[in-house]
Each structure stands twice: as structure tokens, then as C-alpha cells.
Amino acid sequence: MLHTDTENSGYHYDVMRRAITVIDTAEGNLSLEDMAAQMGMSAAHFQRIFSRWVGVSPKRYQQYLTLGHAKTLLHSQFSTVDTAHASGLSGSGRLHDLFVRWEAMSPGEYAKHGAGLVINWGWFDTPFGRAIVMGTDRGICGLGFAAEIGEEAAFLDLRDRWPDAEFTQAPERLDGWVKTAFGMETENAGKAPLLLMGAPFQIKVWEALLSVPSGQVTSYSQIAQIVGNPKAVRAVGTAVGRNPVSWLIPCHRALRKSGAMGGYHWGLTMKRVMLAYEAAKAEA
């Protein structure tokens, strides 16, 4: 699903993961030729991968992959959740670029652990490798990535969150939503609603994350202020880590107050690649 050629999905992500290692171990910036050589590729092939993936040069993308880039974003006056709210980027009509609506389960529904729900699931190739996507007739309720932890672990991670639901492998029922979610929308794809399945405090945190614009970041402490509990930074971090719809609810945009990356449920390398991908897309 979603793949267009062999230079997509897992292949792309593997290249990005290797590029991070090369950049982190290098002394100073690398030229295109140096990076390509260390990746075991020709300069032309390496250049083509980047242009297909994000539309910027490897040299420019190298700047986005550095650890200092996220810290610079965090300290920018345009990087806070408050700014997102003030700019009109949030609100029930437009909490995320790709979705026409999101819906939270009621506390009573959540307490049933998925009982009575039919959850369709399937595997899809995405810009960040293989992804497990789950959804009900109301919207996407789960999305996880396998590149760092493996397909079985990723599937079980999401399935175990709703132990009493009925799970049906039916990727065709999710395909249109997934195409929209990863920017591959076709004329017949429609929109991609979200069904947020979590405790009330978690829902508040995820709603705050949805208001952070693509290419920007925020901190756990800023989110705590937005949800009305400035001292609940640790609880916010836990809620961010329990986000069941990664990438779509952009928990990768949450950093520590110092600008450090913090953790990421699907792997820290994945988080860095996602942030760099969004920054490069914004430029392209």
C-alpha cells in the first residue's frame, strides 16, 4: 500500500537512519560527495533520493538532521503552542492540516477497553517505513512504526491498548485515509478523520499537540501550561508517549525545555527523521 517504487517506504527510512549516523560521527559538515561515499552510494543516487523524498539537497537536509536544529526551533518566537493558537492554527475546524474532523471517545467508551468496537487494521508503506494503521468506521485510531522495533512488536503495542475490541485485517478500508494522512491523497481518497481513544487528560495533551504547526516544535512544559496544569510536566510527557496516532498527532514535535530531543515511543532516530522531514518539506 502507498508505495510507488523501490525508493520509498522502508528504503527511504533506512537511508535516513544511516545518514544520521554519518552526520553524528563526522567532524564538521560533509559535502554531497563525502556523504554519498560514506553511505556507499554515488553522489547522483544519493541526490535523487533526497529530491524525491523532500525536495531539498542533502547538504541542506544535513542541517535539519543535526541535534541543534530542534533546539533552534524551540527557542524561536514562532515555535510555541501559544503562537499556534494566536495565529488561528487551532480550533475544531482545523486542528491538523489533513483532517476535516477529530473525535474523542467518551470516558465511558474508553473505560470499556474497546468492547463493542470493530477495529480494522493493515500494514502500509510510508515515508517512515512500514506502518501499522488501525481504524474504526469513525476514523483512524492507531498508527505505529515498525522500523525500529519490528512489525510484531508494533502491532501488539497498538492492539493491546484496546484488548476487548474485535480486530479485522482490512487494509482496503483504511487505504484512502492513509493516503491522505501521508500526503498522497488522490481524487477518490477523501479526508482522514481521527478517533482519539484515551483518558480525558491524554485527550487534552493530544489536542494541544495538534495545534503545533508542521515544521515547528514545542516543549512539554509549554503543553502543560496550555492544558491548564503547569506543574504536570511529567504527566504531559507520559501522555505524549501514549499517543496512539503518531505522526498524525505530532508527538515528535514535543521536546524538553532545554531543547533536548527527549524520548520517542517508536525510536529517537525516527523522531529526528520526522522533524527534519517536516522542516525540509516546509522549505521545499
N, C-alpha and C positions, 0 to 999 in steps of 0.2 A: 504494500500500500504506500502511496505517495512518492515512491522512488521514480526517478526519471532516467537515471543511468547509473553506471557503476561508481561515479564520482559524486555520490550523495550519501546521506544517512551515515551508517557506521564508518564508512571510509573517510568521510569528511571529519567526523569527530576524532577518529584515530590520528589523523594528520594534525589536528589542532592540539591534541594531547601531547603528541611528540614535539610539536613546536614550542609548547610551554616549557618542556624540559630543556630544550636547546637554548631558549631565551634566558631561563633562570640560571643556567650554568655558564653563560657567556660573560666575558668581560667587556662591557660596553655594548653598543648597538652593532648589529650584524647587517651586512649588505645582503641583497637578494641572493647573490651567488653563494655567500657563506652559509646562509640559512638553508638553501636548497641542497648544498653539498652535505651538510650535517644531517639532513633528512633523507639523504640517499636518493635525491631526485634531481632532474635537470632544472635549471632556472625557469625555463619556459613552462614545464609541467607544474611546478610549484606556483608560478604566477597564475596559471589558468585555474587552479583550484580555488585560489582566493577570489579571483574575479567572478567566478561562478557562485561562490558561497555568499560573499558580502559586497563585492564590487569595489573594494579598495585594495591598494597594493600591500604585499607582505610587509614592506617596511613600515607603512602606516599602521597596519594591524598589530605589529610588534609593540607599538606604543600603547595600544589598548590592552594588550595582554600583561603588561608589566603591573606589578602589585601597586605601584604608586599611582596608577591612573584612577583606580577606585577611590583612593584617598583624596585625590584632587577633586573628583566629582562630589564627594561628600562635603567638602569644605566650600564648594561653590554656593553662591547665594541662590542659585536656581535648583538646588538639589533636594530640598526638604519637602516632606509631605505637606507642610503648611503652604508652601508655594504652589503645590499642585492644586490644593483646594482653592487658594486665592485666584488662580488662573482659570478656574472653571473647568478643570480637567476631571473633576469627580461629579458625582450626582447619579441618581438612579438611572438616568437615561444614557450615561456614557462613563461607566466605571472602568472600562477597558476598551482599547481601540477596536477590538474584534467582535465584541459581544453586544447584542441588542438588549439583552436582559440577563440578570442573575437572580437566583432564588435561593434562600436559605431554608433548610428543613426546620420545622418547628422543634422545640425541645422535646416534645413528646415523641415525634418521629425519630429523632436522634437516639432517644433512650431505648428504642426498640432494636437497636443494633442491626438495622436493615431488614428486620422481619417484614414480610409482605412485599418487599421490593424485588423486582427483576432487574438485574444489572447485566447489561451486555458488555462484552469485552473483546479486545483484539489487539494484535501487535501491528505497529506501523513504523515505517522508516521515516525519520525526521532529520532536520539539520543537526541534531544532537545524538544521533544514533537511534537504535531501536527503542521504541517507547511502548509501554503498555497503557492503553486508554480504556477507561470504563465509563459507562453512562446509562442512565435510565431514559424513559421517554420524556423526561423533563429537562435533561441536559447532561453534559459531561460532569461526572462526579469524582473521577480519579485519573491521574496521569503520572506515570513514573518512568524513569530512565534506567536502562539495563547496562550501559557501557561500563560502569564502574563496579557494579555489584552482581551482574549476571541476570538473565531473564527469569529464572525460577525465583530468586530472592525478590526481585522487583514485583513479580506477580503476587507472591504471597504477602508482601508488605501491604499492598493495597487491599487484597481480598480479606485479610484478617481484620481490617478496620470495620467491616460490616459482616460479622460471622454468620448472621442469621438470614442473609439475603440469598436469593437464588441467582446463580451466575450462569450465563449462557454465552458461549463463544459465537459472536455475531458481528465481526468487524464491518460488514457491509452496512449495518445500521448506524455506525459511527463515522463512516468514511467522509461524508460531506462536512460534518462538524470539524473533523481533524484537519481537513484541507484548509478550511477557513482559519482554524487556530494557528496553523503554521504558515500562513500567508500564501497558500497555494489554492485559493478559492477559485472555482470555476463558475460558469454561469448558473449551473444547477446545484452548486454546493450549499447555498443558503447561508444562514448565520449559525453561530455556535453558542447556545445558551449554556450557562453553568448552573449546576445544582450543588450548593455548598453544604456539606454534611459534617457538622462539627458542633461543639458546645458553644453557648452564646458568646463567651469571651473570645474564643477562637474566631468566630464569625466576625467580630468587631476588628480583630487584628487583620484578618484577610481582606476585609473591606478597605482598611487603610492602605494595605499593600496595593490594591487595585487602583488607587489614586496616584501612585508614583509613576510618572511618565517613562516611557521606554527611553533608554539611554541615560537615565538618571538613577540615583541611589538615595537611600535614607539610612537612618540608624535605628537600632532597637529602642533607644531612649526617646527618639522623636515619635516613633509609633506609640510608645506608652503614653506620651503626652496627648496625642490625638485621640486615643481611646478613653481618655479621662482618668488615667491612673499612672501618674508619672513615676511612681516607685515600683511599678510592676515590670521592670525591665527583664528580669529573669523569666517571668511568666510569658511575656511577649516573645522572648526567644524560643520558649517551648512551643508556643502556638505557631510561630513561624515554621519550626521544624516539623510540625504535624500537618502542615498544609497538604491536602490530598491531591491538589491540582497544580503541581509545579509547572513553572513557565507561564501558565495562563494566569494564575495568581502569583505574581512575580516575587516569590520569597528570595530569589537570588539577588534582588536589589537591596536587601537589608544587610547592613554592615555594623560592626562595632563602632562605638562613638569615636575611637581612636583612628578609624579608617581601616583597621584590620579586617580581613575577609570574614572572620568568624567561621562557622561550620556551614555545611550544606548537606541535606539529607541524602542526595544522590551523588555526592562526591565533590570535593573542593575544586578539583580541576574542571568539572562540569560547570560550576558556578562562575569561574573565571572565563571560560569559553563563552558562556551566555552573556556576561556583561560586555565582553569585547565584541561579540556578535552584534549586540544592540547598538553599541557606540559606532561601529563601522557602518551598520545599516543607516543610522541617523545621518552620518556624513555622506554616504553614497546616495 
